[in-house]
Amino acid sequence: QVQLVESGGGLVQPGGSLRLSCAASGFMFSIYTMGWYRQAPGKQREYVARISVKGNTVYADAVKGRFTISRDNAKKMIELQMNSLKPEDTAVYYCKRESDYAYWGQGTQVTVSS
């Protein structure tokens, strides 16, 4: 079965950094665009970043210049390097397979607070 498992979340102070990982299994990872999304309390889930099969990347304006998405096709994994974190980055972060039928991971909590 298709599985996406996020890890790496935690508590960090404003200005700090975290690196999230998403391990994929159950499908041919290398032919799918992958993405990161987040959902803050009381908010709708929002797009954060996307990486194509060729490694081309796009970012939401809110994270541009601070976050970096990457992929390792051999490890079947995507990562999200988050720098200069702000309290408004606090959310559950989700990994997603960008396909007609979307698959989501279970999410990992990121809390930015002093």
DAJO-V247846 format. One record per residue. RES is the residue in one small letter. SS is DSSP state (2 for helix, 1 for strand, 0 for the rest). NEAR is the number of other C-alpha atoms within 12 Angstrom. D_LAST is the distance of its C-alpha to the last C-alpha in Angstrom with 1 decimal. Layout:
BEGIN
RES | SS | NEAR | D_LAST
RES | SS | NEAR | D_LAST
END
This chain:
BEGIN
q | 0 | 9 | 39.8
v | 0 | 18 | 37.1
q | 1 | 23 | 33.8
l | 1 | 31 | 30.4
v | 1 | 29 | 27.7
e | 1 | 33 | 24.1
s | 1 | 27 | 21.8
g | 0 | 27 | 18.8
g | 0 | 30 | 16.0
g | 1 | 25 | 13.0
l | 1 | 25 | 9.2
v | 1 | 25 | 7.7
q | 0 | 21 | 5.0
p | 0 | 21 | 6.4
g | 0 | 19 | 9.8
g | 0 | 24 | 10.3
s | 0 | 26 | 13.3
l | 1 | 33 | 14.8
r | 1 | 29 | 18.6
l | 1 | 35 | 20.1
s | 1 | 34 | 23.7
c | 1 | 40 | 26.4
a | 1 | 34 | 29.6
a | 1 | 34 | 32.7
s | 1 | 22 | 36.0
g | 0 | 15 | 39.1
f | 0 | 18 | 39.9
m | 0 | 20 | 40.9
f | 2 | 29 | 37.5
s | 2 | 24 | 38.8
i | 2 | 18 | 40.5
y | 0 | 28 | 37.5
t | 1 | 32 | 34.9
m | 1 | 45 | 31.5
g | 1 | 44 | 28.3
w | 1 | 46 | 24.6
y | 1 | 36 | 23.5
r | 1 | 38 | 20.5
q | 1 | 26 | 20.3
a | 0 | 24 | 17.5
p | 0 | 17 | 18.1
g | 0 | 10 | 21.1
k | 0 | 12 | 21.8
q | 0 | 12 | 24.5
r | 0 | 20 | 24.2
e | 1 | 26 | 24.1
y | 1 | 26 | 25.3
v | 1 | 34 | 23.1
a | 1 | 38 | 25.5
r | 1 | 35 | 29.0
i | 1 | 32 | 31.2
s | 0 | 26 | 35.0
v | 0 | 23 | 37.5
k | 0 | 16 | 38.1
g | 0 | 21 | 34.5
n | 0 | 17 | 34.2
t | 1 | 24 | 30.7
v | 1 | 24 | 29.4
y | 1 | 25 | 26.0
a | 0 | 21 | 24.7
d | 0 | 13 | 24.1
a | 0 | 20 | 20.4
v | 0 | 28 | 19.8
k | 0 | 21 | 22.8
g | 0 | 17 | 22.2
r | 0 | 25 | 18.9
f | 1 | 31 | 20.1
t | 1 | 32 | 23.2
i | 1 | 37 | 25.4
s | 1 | 33 | 28.0
r | 1 | 36 | 30.7
d | 1 | 23 | 32.8
n | 0 | 26 | 36.0
a | 0 | 13 | 37.4
k | 0 | 17 | 34.4
k | 0 | 27 | 34.2
m | 1 | 33 | 30.5
i | 1 | 44 | 28.1
e | 1 | 36 | 24.7
l | 1 | 41 | 21.8
q | 1 | 28 | 20.0
m | 1 | 36 | 16.7
n | 0 | 24 | 15.5
s | 0 | 24 | 13.4
l | 0 | 30 | 11.3
k | 0 | 26 | 10.1
p | 2 | 19 | 8.7
e | 2 | 22 | 12.5
d | 2 | 37 | 13.1
t | 0 | 29 | 12.0
a | 1 | 32 | 15.4
v | 1 | 34 | 18.0
y | 1 | 41 | 19.7
y | 1 | 41 | 23.5
c | 1 | 43 | 26.2
k | 1 | 41 | 29.5
r | 1 | 38 | 33.0
e | 1 | 23 | 34.3
s | 0 | 16 | 37.7
d | 0 | 9 | 39.9
y | 0 | 10 | 38.8
a | 0 | 18 | 35.1
y | 1 | 27 | 33.6
w | 1 | 28 | 29.9
g | 0 | 29 | 27.8
q | 0 | 21 | 26.1
g | 0 | 30 | 22.6
t | 1 | 32 | 19.4
q | 1 | 26 | 16.0
v | 1 | 36 | 13.1
t | 1 | 29 | 9.7
v | 1 | 27 | 7.1
s | 0 | 18 | 3.8
s | 0 | 13 | 0.0
END
